[in-house]
Amino acid sequence: MASVMQDMLRLVFPHTCPGCGRTLLKAEHNLCLHCQVHLPKRLTFNSQELAQRFYGRLPLSEIYAYLLFKRNGITQHLLHAIKYHGNQELAQELGNKFGLDCNKLTLFTTVDTVVPVPLHKSKLRLRGFNQSELIAKGLANQLGCTLDNHTVHRVKKTPTQTRKNRMERWQNVAQIFEATTNQLAGKHVLLVDDVITTGATLESCGQALLQTGVSKLSIACLAIA
C-alpha cells in the first residue's frame, strides 16, 4: 500500500535530479543515472595543486577534492540543492560516493577520525544542518573511521566569503575556530569541507586541530573551485 502511495505522489509531485532537472526514475534516488556517470570527478588528478595552497602554512599528510566546481555545472547545482534547498540525503550520498572512490584508490587509509568544518551556532540554527558534517558522515562510513563533530567549534560569526577576494577571505576567518578537548591527540585526522577555494577556512580550522596534538592532518573536500 505504501509503495502505491509513493508511486501516486511521484505522479503528482515528481522528484527531479538536482544535477540536471530531469525527472528521477523509480530506481533512481537522489541523482539520475546520467549525472552519476557524468559527475566531474577530479579525485585521480595530481593533488600537488591543492597541497600548494597550504605550503608552509599547514602540514598535511594527504589532500584531495572529489568534484570540479564550474559555474552552472553539475557540481554547482548539487551544492545549491544541498545548501539552499535542504537536500541532506544528497549530501550524505555524495560523501558515501567520495568515500567509495577513496577506497578504490587507497586514499586516506591511515585516517583515524573524520572532523567536519563546523558552522557557527547561529548559522546552524538558521540552516538546520551542517552540509560538511553530512558529507563527513558519508566519508567516515566508507572509510571505517569515527566521526568527531564536537571537538572543534566556530566561535566567531563571520560574513559570507562569496564576494571576498583572496586576502579578505584570509582576514575574515583568522582565529575563528577553537578546540575544546585534546582527545584527538596522537590521531590522524581528516578535515572535511564542502568546497575549497583559497583554503582560508580550512587552514584556520586545521590550525585549531593541530593545537590539540593530532599526529597527522589530512583534508578532503567535496569540490574544488
N, C-alpha and C positions, 0 to 999 in steps of 0.2 A: 504493500500500500504506500509506504514511504517513497519507494522508487517511482511509483506512478505520479505521486505529488511533485517530486523533484523534476520529472520529465515535463509535467504541465507548467511548472514555474519557469523552466528553461524556455518554453514556447512563448510565454508572456514576457519574461524578463531574461532574454538570452545573455549568457556570460560571454564577454568578449575578451580577446587576448590583449593584455596591456602593451605588448610589444608592437602589434600591427593593427589592432582593432577588429580583426576577424572574429566571427562567432566561434566559440570553442565547441568542439565536438564532445559527445558524452564521455569518450575515453580520455579526453584532454582535461587537465586540471587547471593549472594557473597559466600555462603557456601553450600556444598551439605548436604542433609538430614542426611547422615551418620555422618559427622563431627559435625553437630548441636547436634545430640543425644549424641555423644561421647566426647563433649568438657570436658576437665579435670577440672571441676569446683571444687573449694575448698572454696566457699563462706560460706558454712554452718559449716566449721571447726572452732574450738575454735580460736578466734582472739588474745588470750593472747601471742601466739608465736610471732606475729607481734608487739604487744604492747611492748614486752620486748626489742625490738631493739631500742626503743626510751625512755626507762625507765630512769627517772632522767634527761633527756635532752630536751624532747619536751612533754608538757602536751597535751594529746589527749583525745577527747571525745569518738570517735569510730575510728576503723581502720580495713579495710577489703580488701582482694585481691580476684579477681574473678576466675582466672585460675592458674593452676600449670604449671610452666615452666620446661620442661625437654629437654635435648639435643636431637635434631632430632625428638621431639614430635610435636603434632599438634600446640601447643601454639607457639613454636619457628617458625614454618612455617608461622603462621598467622602474627607474628610480623615482620618477614622478608618481607612478602608481603606488609605490611604497610610501613615500614621504607625504604626499599631498592627498592621496585617496585612501590611505589606511590599509593597503593590501599587505597585511602582516604575513599571511601564508606565503606570498610570493617571496618576501624577504628571506624567510627560513628555507624555502625551497632552493633559492639561488645559493644560499650558504651551504646547503647539502650538496648541490652540484659542484660548487667550488671545492668542497672537501673531497668528493669522489675523484675529481680530476687531480687534486694534490696527491691522493693515494696512488693513483696510476703513475704519476711522475716521481714518486717517492720524495715529496717535498714535506717539510716540517715534521720529519719522522721522530725527532727527539723532543718535541714540544710537550711540556707537562700540563700547562694551563693556558686557556684562552681568555683574554680580557678585552671586552668591547670598550671603545671610547665612549665615556658616559656623557649624557646630556645634563644640562643644568636642571635642577628640580622644577623650575618654573616652566621650562620648555617641555619637560617630560609630562607635566600635568596638562599642558595645552594639547600636545600631540597624543598623549595616551600610551605611547610606546617609544622605545629606542630602536630605530632600524638597525643600528650597528650591533645591538645585543641579539636581535633575531638572526642576523647573518652569522654572528659568532656562535649561536646555538647550533645552527646547521653545520658549521665547520667543526665544532667540538664533537658533535655527534659522529661525524665521519672519521675524524682523526683519533677518536677514542680518548679524548682529553677531558679534564674537568673544565667547567666554566666558572669564572670568578667575576661577578658583577657588583661587588661591594667594597673591594679594597681601594679603588681609585674613585674620587669624587670630583665633579666640576664645581669649584667653589665660587667662581665669578661668572656672572651672566654677561655675555658679550654680544655685540651686534653681529648680524649675518656677515659671512665672509664673501658673499657672492659678488659684490661690486667693488671689492677692495683690490688694490694692486699688491704685488708680492711683499713689499716692505710693510704695508699696512696690515697684511694678514699676520705677519710675524709679531708685530707690536700688539695686535688685537688679542692674541692668545698667550702672551707671555705670562707664565706662572698662574694659569687658571685652573690647574689640577692639583690635587692633594691626595697622598696615600695615607690611609689611617692605620694600617697594620703592617707588620713585616712577615706575614705568613707566606709570602711568595719568595722569601729569601732562599737562594740556592736553586731556584727553579728556572727552567727555560720557559719564558712567557711569550705567547703570540698575541700581539696587539692588533685588534681588528677595527676597521672603519669602513664606511660605505664608499667614499670617493677620496682619492688623493689628488691634490693639485700641487701646491707648493710644498706640502708636508709639514706646515707650521703647527697645525693642531696635533698631529701625530708626534712631532718632536717634543712638544710641551708635555703631552701625556706620557711619552716614553721616558722623559727625564724624571717624572714623578715615580714611575715604576722602578727605575734604576736606583732611586734613593731607598727603596725597600730592600735592596740587596739581591735582586734577581741575578742569576749567574749568566743567563743569555737572554737576549731580547730579539724577537723577530716581528715582522709586520706583514699582515695580509689585508688587502683592500679589495672590495668587490669590483671597483672600477678605477681606472686612471684617466684623468683629463689632460 
